[in-house]
Amino acid sequence: MAIILYCFFFSRDFYSILGVSKSANTNQIKRAYRKLAKEHHPDKNKDDPDAERRFQDLGAAYEVLSDADKRKIYDRHGEEGLSKSDTHGDPFSSFFGDFGFGFGGNQEQETPRGGDVLMDLEVTLEELYSGNFVEVIRYKPVAKPAKGTRKCNCRNEMVTTQLGPGRFQMSQQQVCDECPNVRFVPEERILEIEIEPGMRDGQIYPFVAEGEPHIDGEPGDLKFKIKQAKHKKFERRGDDLYTNVTISLVDAMVGFEMEINHLDNHRVHVSRDKITWPGARLRKSGEGMPNYENNNVKGALYITFDVEFPKGSLTEEQRQALKELLGQESKQTVYNGLQGF
């Protein structure tokens, strides 16, 4: 008895998974993914057995829809088309190779494209910690109809001319289309930029087709480069934060308690019940910057202590009392403190 096996491929609706329309642009897709990824992350839904599957579906949807080439294949052939790649090209071309015979008559020319525009966008460390929306006014050149015509899509074509009975001559000549004339007029556009928690210095935030226009083709992209402004209290290195705290000599000797105002104004409690020497460093886990890929994970906050010594001079009685209190002998050691640097 012959057994016939049927294999069904269940294609996921990536647009529904992300909750966006099929006309959504890259920024809308990215924004939807980050919002849903935070809600459905397995670490936040440990009691939900389907959390892992939903999170994986979100990742798969974002991977495809955020990539222009993969998205085109998915829109035409669904998820199954992605597994097979896009093989629905010209069969003659794929069989014979590109020898210039022009089988199939589908020789597409590369579309001309305008230049990309790269601009710096300065943001604060507070914005990179908590996130924010920034509006930028952009004056973009937009093509408007104008009087007259213009030559466009100029190309070289082979022309055959009959010279006589059985005699032909082939030559190249430039052929141009006569198109309506246009002029570029600047129009005001308001672009909304989402500063996402954990974004890094130098990261690029693109706006597709918002760059320089091309009279015969497509506009380039407008790209904003994140520039982190210098902060007076914190220094960022990766996902970790560093800060310095100056304490008095009394605090260094007997201990202290204090609170540090963080980037989102929550308070970080710091306490020491033992001697704190100059240059001592304290690590507060989970008090650093949020990770860009997973905001549920945060770096550490490193606190380095400086000790402020009292000014003035001590009396002889005070010196003797201090020596007895500390119980230390006089000690001076000379060494190479820069060895290895």
N, C-alpha and C positions, 0 to 999 in steps of 0.2 A: 504494500500500500504506500502510495506516495504521500508524503506530508508536505503541505505547502505552508510556509511561514510568511506572515505579513508583518512588515515593519512600518509602524506609524511614527511620524515625526510631528510632535506637538510644538507648534511655533508660538512663542510668547509674544504678547503685545507690549513692546517696550515703551510705547507712548503712554499706554494706560498704567504701566508699572510706575512710571515717573510722574503721571498725572499732568502731562503736557499735551498740547495739540500737535498735529503733524507739521504745522507751520512754525513751531517754536524755534527760536534761534539758539545759538550755542550758549549764550549767557543764561537764557531762561532754563535750558536743560541742566546746566551746571548748578544753578541756584536750587532747582527742584531736587536734584540728587543730594546735595549737601544737607538740605532740610530733612529729607526723608531718611538719609543715612544716619543722622543723629537720632531720629525718633526710633528707628528699627534696629539699631546696633545691638548685637547679641549681649554685650556687656550690660546694657540697660534693660534687657528683656530676658533675664535668665530663666524665668518661669514659663516662658512661651516656647514650646517645641518647634514652632514654625518660624521663629525669629531668624535663625541661620539661613533658611531657604529664602525668605524675603530679602534679607540683606544681600545674598548672592544674586538674586534676580535684579536688585537695584544696581549692583556693580556691573552686571552683564549689560543692562539697558544703557547705563551711562557710557560704558566702553564703546558701544556701537554708535549711539546717537551723537556722541561728542566728536566722533571721527567722520569727516565729510565723505570719504570714500566708502567706509563701511555702511554709513547711513544710506547712501545711494543704492548699494546692493540690497540692503534690508528693505528699503521702500519698494524695490522692484520684485524681489524674490523671497522676502521673508527671512526668518532665521535660518531656514534650510539652505538658502542661497549663500549665506555666510560660510557654512561648513564646506560648501563645494567651491567657494570663491566665485567670482563673476566670470563664467565661461560662455556667456551669451553674446559673444562678439561676432565678427564676420567670419563664417566658417571657411571661406576661401582664403582669407588672409592667414588664419591660423594653420591651414593645411599647406599652402604654398610658401608661406613666409612673406617677408616684405621685400619683393624684388622689383617693385615699381610697376607691376602690371595693372594695378588698380582693379582687381577682382572685387565685385560687390559694389563698387562705386561709392564707398562710404569713407573716403579719406578726409578726416576732419582736420582742419587747421587749428593750431593752438590759438586760443582767444587772447588778444592783447590785454594787458592788465596795468592799471595805474600803480603808482608807487605807494609803499606802506609809509605811514607816519608814526614815529616813535616819540612819545612825550613822557617826561618824568612827572610822577604824581607823589608829592610829599605827604606822608601820613604819620600820625603820632603813634607811639608805642601803645597808648591806651586804645586806639582804634584797632590796632593789630591784635590786641588781647581780647577785646569784647566784640569787635565787628562794628561796621557802620555803613551807611549809604551816603555816597558823595555825588552831588550833581555837578556836571561840567557842561558849560555852554560851548558848543562847537559851531563855528561858522563854516558850513560845508558847501563847496561849489556844486551846484545842481544844474544839469543841462536843461535849457529852455529853448523852444522853437525860435528860429530867427529867419530873416528873409534870405532868399537865394538857395542855392544848392552847393554841395561840396562833394569832392571825390573821396570815396572811402573804399575799404576792402580791396585795395589795389593788389594785383597779383600778376604773375607771368603765366601766360597760356601759350600752348603750341597751336599755331595756325597753319593750315595746309592750303597752299595756293596752286591751282592748276596752270602750268605754263604752256601746255599744248597737249596734243593727243598722247596719252601715256606718260606725260611728264608732270611731276609734282614737286613742289618745294615746300619744306617745313621750316618755319621760323618762329622765334619767340617774340611776343609783343605784350606790353603791359595793358591790362584791362582793369578799369576802375568802375565801381558802381556810382551812380549819381544819387546822392542821398539828401534829404532835407537838411538845411544848415541849422546849427545849434550854437548857443552861446552859454557860457557858464555864469550863473548868478549865485552869489553867496546867500545861503539861507541859514537861519538860526536853528540849531538842534540842541535839545537838552538830553544829555546822556547820563544815565544813572549807573554809577559804579558801586558794586558791592565790595566793601573791604571785609573779607572773610576772616574770622578768627584764625590766627596761626599763619597768615600769609607772611612770606619772607621778603627781605630786602632784595630787590632786583627781579622779583617775580613779574611776569608779563600778564596783563589783563587785556585781552583783545576785543575789539569791536569789528566784526566782519563787515566788509564793504563800506566802511566809514572813512577810508583813506582818500588818497588823491584819485580823482576821476580819470578815465581814459575816454577820449571822444569816440573811439571805435571799439571799445571793449568794456571790461568790468573795472570797477574801482578797486583800489587796494584796501588794506586793512588799517585801522587806527589802533595803535597799541600803546597802552599806558604801562610804564615801568615803575613799580612800587619803590619809593625811596623812603626809608625809615628815618624820621627826624631824630636828632640827638636828644636823649632824655637826661634830665638833671639828677635823677636818683638811680635809675636802673640801666644796666648794660646787657644787651641781648647777645647770646652766643648759641646759635641753633635754637633749641627749645628751652634752654636754661637762661635764667636771669641772675645777674650779679649786682650786688650793692655793697656799700661800705657804711659802717656805723661807728661813730666816735663816742667813746665812753670815758668817764672820768677815771682817775687812778683808784678812787675809792670803789667805784663799781667793778673795776677790774679785779680788786682784791677780795671784796666781800660778796660779790654777786649782784644781780639786778633782774628786773622784769621790765619789758617794754612792748610796744606794739608798732608795727610798720604798716603804714597805709599803702595798700596795693594799688595796682593800675585801675581796678574797677571799684576802688574805695572799700573793699573788705579788709579787715584787720588781720594781720599775721602776728600771732603771739610769740614772743621770744623771751626766754628766761635762762639765766645762768646761776647756779648755786655753788660754783667753784671758781678758782682764779682764772681769769681770762688774760692771756698774754698778747702783746701787740702782734698782729698778723694772724691771730687765730681765726679759723673759718668754721662756720656753722652751716649745715645743709638742711633745708626744709623741703622734703619731698612733696611733689604735687603742687608746688607754689610757683612754678615757672610758667612759660608760655604754653598755650594749647597747641597740640600737634595739628598741622594743617590737614593732613589726610584723615585723622581721627581726633576730633576735639575732646573726646572722653579721656584722652591721654594727655598729661601735662608734664613738662620738664620740672626741674628743681630750682629752688632759689638758694643761692650761695651768699652768705653774709660774712664779710671780712671785717674784723674789729680793729679799730685804731684806738690807742690809749692816749688821752690827753693828760700830761703831767702838770702838777701845780707849778705856778710861777713863784718867784721870790726865793728866799733862803730860809734855812732852819737854824734854830739856836743850837748850841752845843748840847743842851739837855734833850732837845727834840731828836737830835741825831742819835744820841745814846739810847733813848727810849725806842726809836725805830729799829736800831740794830738788835736790841733785846727782843723786840716783838717778832721780827722776821727770823731771827736765829740763823742768819746767813753770814758766812765769812766773805771778806772782800775777795773778788775774783775778776781777772781780766784775761781774756783769751784772744790771741791774734790768729786769724785764719783767712784763707782765700774764699770769700763768700761768692765769687763769680765763677768758681771752678766748674767747667763743663758747659759754659755759655760763650 
